[in-house]
Amino acid sequence: MALDYPDRPNALGLHKPEDQTRVVVAMSGGVDSSVVAAHLSDLGFDVVGVTLQLYDHGAALAKKGACCAGIDIHDARRVAEERGFPHYVLDYENIFKDAVIDEFADSYLAGATPVPCIRCNERVKFKDLLETARDLEADCMATGHYIQRIDGPSGPELHMAADAARDQSYFLFSTTREQLAFLRFPLGHLPSKQATRDMAARFGLAVADKPDSQDICFVPNGDYAAVIEKLRPGAADPGDIVDTEGRVLGQHKGVIHYTVGQRRGLGIGGLSDPLYVVRLDVDKRQVIVGPKSLLATRRVPIAEINWLGDAPFDSRPEWHLSVKVRSTRPPREAVVRPLSATTAEVELLSAEEGVSPGQACVFYETGGTRVFGGGWIHRG
């Protein structure tokens, strides 16, 4: 039978028998990665589970609704023990702070709206953890992300998940071609999250009914400002809320409490028309507000582009793609004009509201599922 393997890839696309294929599974302790590990173990692969401890273990034990917390480490270890494969917990606390948390705080202080989950995938999980997987002599690394890796004529391609409601492609746009060759996403083809939970139940996993993570793992209850104040004392200095003409309309308790597009909680009631945060001026400690119409924009400058197309990004003057400027919005048609191999101007065919520096702009095949990479929105 082994002689057939050069022409018949296994379930992970590798030309090796399952029991000779080592796969490191990144286990957060949630149902998704637990199902991946149990499923691959059940197929006969040489599974090694790895869980990252990203912040203080003791503090994490008291926090619910976040990945990589103390209880999650316990859950991941329990799955490994029950399924009979090795499991390791790696202390990445310092790496995570340097690569993700510090930039998150500094970006907010600079008036941007960062997406730390993307940086975590880019700089920790798919960089340091992936190298650890190679050190463990793994043939590939699998995760519980809802996204698809499809072998195309020019190599592996990144595609949206089959279940649009669970698709995580926005958070994985910075995955490089080299990383994609080593990564596997066994859940991307599933029709729904319920299908994953059904698999967990069939495997008898205790996490089958475990709630999904809701918050950024180091931001309890979504209170970004409290975390930033703790990391950067004095960050919440008060200042003025002004209109676009510079007229003072009220006071704020720190620019870090506001994001572009925000309407509620401004504390400037009594005005005839609703006002929105249209810009943050960190140097002047000003929150600038204006009518909703000022939030609309069609031109978006992009930097730090990771391109996953077959031809070089700057090999043509423009690309006709669809883009997402926030994770919760559907892709919209756009023209992407390269300025260099890693910078571009995106022209949206229809204006978007609340486009904010620090968010990602992710490129998609119009009318299709392929992800062509993306970049970071910055101030023009």
C-alpha positions in Angstrom: 0.0 0.0 0.0 2.8 2.4 0.8 4.0 2.2 -2.8 0.7 3.9 -3.9 1.3 7.1 -1.8 3.5 8.9 -4.4 0.4 9.1 -6.6 -2.3 9.3 -3.9 -2.0 12.1 -1.4 -3.4 11.6 2.1 -6.2 13.8 3.6 -3.7 16.6 4.2 -2.4 16.6 0.6 0.9 15.0 1.5 2.3 11.9 -0.3 3.0 9.9 2.9 1.1 7.4 5.0 -1.0 9.0 7.7 1.0 7.4 10.5 4.2 8.8 9.0 2.8 12.3 8.6 3.4 14.5 11.7 1.0 17.4 12.0 1.2 20.0 14.7 -2.2 21.3 15.7 -2.5 24.8 17.2 -5.0 24.1 20.0 -6.6 27.1 21.7 -8.8 24.9 23.9 -12.0 25.8 21.9 -14.2 23.5 20.0 -12.7 24.3 16.5 -9.1 23.4 17.1 -10.1 20.5 19.4 -12.2 19.0 16.5 -9.2 19.4 14.1 -6.9 17.6 16.5 -9.4 14.8 17.3 -10.3 14.3 13.6 -6.7 14.1 12.4 -5.8 11.7 15.2 -8.8 9.6 14.3 -7.5 9.4 10.7 -4.3 8.0 12.0 -2.0 11.1 11.6 0.9 11.6 14.0 -0.7 14.5 15.9 1.2 16.9 18.3 -1.0 19.5 20.0 0.5 22.8 20.9 -1.2 25.5 23.0 0.2 29.0 23.5 0.2 30.8 26.8 -0.1 34.4 25.7 -0.6 36.3 28.9 -0.7 35.9 32.7 -2.1 32.4 33.4 -3.5 33.3 36.8 -5.3 36.3 35.6 -6.7 34.3 32.6 -8.3 31.8 34.9 -10.9 34.3 36.0 -11.7 35.5 32.5 -14.3 33.9 30.3 -14.9 34.3 26.6 -11.3 34.6 25.5 -8.9 32.2 23.8 -5.7 31.0 25.3 -6.9 31.5 28.9 -6.0 29.2 31.7 -9.2 27.1 31.4 -8.6 26.8 27.7 -5.1 25.4 28.3 -6.7 22.8 30.6 -9.4 21.9 27.9 -6.8 21.5 25.2 -4.7 19.2 27.4 -7.7 17.2 28.3 -8.6 16.6 24.6 -5.0 15.4 24.0 -5.0 13.1 26.9 -8.4 11.5 25.9 -7.3 11.1 22.3 -3.8 9.8 23.2 -1.5 12.3 21.5 1.2 14.5 23.0 0.4 18.1 24.0 2.7 21.0 24.8 2.1 24.4 26.4 4.5 27.1 25.2 5.1 30.3 27.1 4.8 33.0 24.4 3.9 35.8 26.9 6.9 38.0 26.1 6.7 37.4 22.4 3.0 38.2 22.4 3.5 41.4 24.4 6.3 42.7 22.1 4.7 41.6 18.8 1.0 42.3 19.5 0.0 44.0 22.7 2.5 46.9 22.6 1.6 47.8 19.0 -2.1 47.6 19.8 -1.7 50.2 22.6 0.5 52.5 20.5 -1.8 52.3 17.5 -4.8 53.4 19.7 -2.7 56.2 21.1 -1.9 57.3 17.6 -5.7 57.5 16.8 -5.8 54.3 14.8 -8.2 51.3 15.2 -5.9 48.2 15.2 -6.8 44.6 14.7 -4.6 42.7 17.0 -5.9 39.2 16.0 -4.4 39.7 12.5 -1.0 40.7 14.0 -1.2 37.6 16.3 -1.7 35.3 13.4 1.0 37.1 11.4 3.7 37.5 14.0 3.1 34.8 16.5 1.0 31.8 15.4 2.1 31.7 11.7 5.7 32.8 12.5 7.1 31.6 15.8 4.7 28.8 16.3 5.1 27.7 12.7 8.9 27.6 13.2 8.3 25.6 16.4 6.3 23.1 14.3 9.2 22.7 11.9 11.5 22.2 14.9 9.2 19.4 16.0 9.8 17.9 12.5 6.2 18.3 11.5 5.2 17.9 7.9 2.5 20.6 8.3 0.6 22.7 10.9 -3.2 22.6 11.2 -5.5 25.2 12.8 -9.2 25.5 13.5 -9.6 28.6 11.3 -12.6 28.8 8.9 -10.8 29.4 5.7 -9.8 27.1 2.8 -6.4 26.3 1.3 -6.8 25.0 -2.3 -4.0 23.8 -4.5 -4.0 25.9 -7.7 -2.0 25.8 -10.9 0.6 28.2 -9.4 0.7 26.7 -5.9 -1.6 26.8 -2.8 -4.3 29.5 -2.9 -6.2 31.0 0.0 -10.0 30.9 -0.3 -12.9 32.0 1.8 -14.6 29.4 4.0 -17.6 27.5 2.6 -19.7 29.1 5.4 -19.7 32.8 4.8 -21.0 33.4 8.3 -17.9 31.8 9.8 -15.3 33.0 7.2 -12.1 34.3 8.8 -10.2 35.3 5.7 -10.1 39.0 6.8 -8.0 38.0 9.8 -5.6 35.8 7.7 -4.9 38.0 4.7 -1.2 38.4 5.8 -0.5 34.7 5.5 2.4 34.4 3.1 2.8 31.9 0.2 5.6 30.1 2.1 3.4 29.8 5.2 0.4 28.7 3.2 2.5 25.8 1.8 2.9 24.5 5.3 -0.5 25.3 6.8 -3.7 23.2 6.7 -7.3 24.4 7.6 -9.4 21.2 7.9 -12.7 23.0 8.9 -12.8 25.5 6.0 -15.1 23.3 3.8 -17.7 22.7 6.5 -21.2 24.1 5.8 -21.7 25.5 9.3 -20.4 25.8 12.9 -23.1 23.3 13.9 -21.3 20.8 11.7 -18.2 21.3 13.8 -20.1 20.9 17.0 -21.7 17.7 15.7 -18.2 16.3 15.0 -17.2 17.3 18.5 -20.1 15.4 19.9 -19.3 12.3 17.8 -15.8 12.4 19.1 -17.1 12.7 22.7 -15.3 16.0 23.3 -16.2 17.8 26.5 -15.8 21.1 24.7 -18.6 20.2 22.2 -20.9 22.9 23.7 -18.3 25.3 24.8 -19.2 28.9 23.8 -17.2 30.7 21.1 -14.6 33.3 22.1 -16.1 36.8 21.8 -13.4 39.2 23.0 -9.8 39.9 22.0 -8.0 37.6 24.3 -6.3 40.3 26.4 -9.2 42.8 26.4 -11.8 41.8 29.0 -15.4 42.7 28.1 -14.2 44.7 25.1 -12.9 47.5 27.3 -10.0 48.7 25.1 -9.5 51.9 26.9 -9.0 50.3 30.3 -6.3 48.0 28.9 -4.5 50.9 27.2 -4.6 53.0 30.3 -3.0 50.2 32.2 -0.4 49.7 29.5 0.3 53.4 28.9 -0.5 55.4 32.1 -1.6 58.9 31.3 -3.0 57.9 27.9 -6.5 59.1 28.8 -5.7 62.8 29.0 -8.9 64.9 28.5 -9.4 67.3 25.6 -12.0 69.0 23.4 -14.7 67.6 21.1 -14.8 70.0 18.2 -16.7 70.3 14.9 -14.9 70.5 11.5 -14.6 74.2 11.9 -12.8 73.9 15.2 -15.7 75.0 17.4 -15.7 73.4 20.8 -18.8 71.3 21.5 -17.8 69.5 24.6 -15.1 67.7 26.5 -13.8 64.1 26.3 -11.9 61.9 28.8 -9.3 60.7 26.4 -9.0 60.1 22.6 -8.5 56.4 23.2 -12.2 56.1 24.2 -13.3 57.0 20.6 -13.2 55.4 17.1 -13.9 56.8 13.7 -17.6 56.4 12.9 -18.7 56.4 16.5 -22.0 58.2 17.2 -23.1 57.1 20.7 -21.5 58.2 23.9 -20.2 61.5 22.7 -21.9 63.5 25.5 -22.8 66.4 23.2 -26.6 66.0 23.1 -29.0 68.8 22.3 -27.9 69.3 18.7 -30.4 69.2 15.9 -28.5 66.7 13.7 -26.6 63.6 14.7 -22.9 63.9 14.8 -20.2 61.2 14.3 -16.5 60.9 15.0 -14.9 61.7 11.7 -11.3 62.1 12.8 -9.0 61.9 15.8 -6.2 64.4 16.3 -3.9 62.9 18.9 -1.4 65.7 19.0 -4.1 68.3 19.8 -6.1 65.8 21.9 -9.2 66.5 19.8 -12.1 64.4 18.8 -13.5 65.9 15.6 -17.1 65.3 14.8 -19.3 66.0 11.8 -22.3 64.8 9.8 -22.4 61.2 8.6 -21.7 62.3 5.0 -18.1 63.1 6.0 -17.5 59.5 6.9 -17.9 58.4 3.3 -14.7 57.8 1.3 -13.8 56.2 -2.0 -10.0 56.4 -1.9 -8.1 54.4 0.6 -4.2 54.4 1.0 -2.8 50.9 1.8 0.6 49.9 3.0 2.4 46.6 4.1 0.7 44.7 1.4 0.9 40.9 1.3 0.0 39.8 -2.2 -1.2 36.3 -3.0 -1.8 36.6 -6.7 0.0 34.6 -9.3 1.6 37.6 -11.1 3.7 40.2 -9.1 1.5 42.8 -7.5 3.2 45.7 -9.3 3.3 44.0 -12.6 0.3 45.9 -13.9 -1.1 49.4 -13.3 -4.3 48.2 -11.7 -6.2 45.2 -10.4 -10.0 44.9 -10.5 -10.9 43.2 -7.2 -13.3 43.4 -4.3 -12.2 44.6 -0.9 -13.2 44.5 2.7 -12.3 47.5 4.8 -13.8 46.0 8.0 -14.3 42.4 9.1 -18.1 42.9 9.5 -18.7 44.3 6.0 -19.1 42.4 2.7 -16.5 42.8 0.0 -17.1 45.7 -2.3 -15.8 46.2 -5.9 -12.8 48.3 -6.2 -9.8 49.2 -8.4 -6.5 48.5 -6.6 -3.6 50.6 -8.1 -0.1 49.5 -7.0 2.3 52.3 -6.0 5.1 49.8 -5.2 5.3 46.1 -4.4 3.8 46.8 -0.9 1.8 50.0 -1.2 -1.3 51.0 -3.2 -4.3 53.3 -3.5 -7.6 51.6 -3.5 -10.5 53.3 -5.3 -13.9 52.0 -4.1 -16.5 51.9 -6.8 -19.1 52.9 -4.1 -18.2 55.0 -1.1 -17.7 53.3 2.3 -18.3 55.0 5.7 -16.0 54.9 8.7 -12.8 53.7 6.9 -10.2 53.9 9.7 -6.4 53.8 9.8 -5.3 50.7 11.5 -7.9 48.5 10.0 -7.1 46.0 7.2 -8.1 46.2 3.6 -8.4 42.7 2.2 -8.5 41.8 -1.5 -10.9 39.2 -2.9 -11.7 37.8 -6.3 -14.9 39.6 -7.5 -17.6 37.0 -7.7 -15.4 34.3 -6.4 -13.8 32.9 -3.2 -10.1 33.5 -3.7 -8.3 35.8 -1.3 -5.6 37.9 -3.0 -4.0 39.2 0.2 -4.4 42.7 1.4 -2.7 45.5 3.4 -3.2 48.0 6.2 -5.1 51.3 5.9 -3.1 54.3 6.8 -3.5 58.0 6.7 -3.1 59.5 3.2 
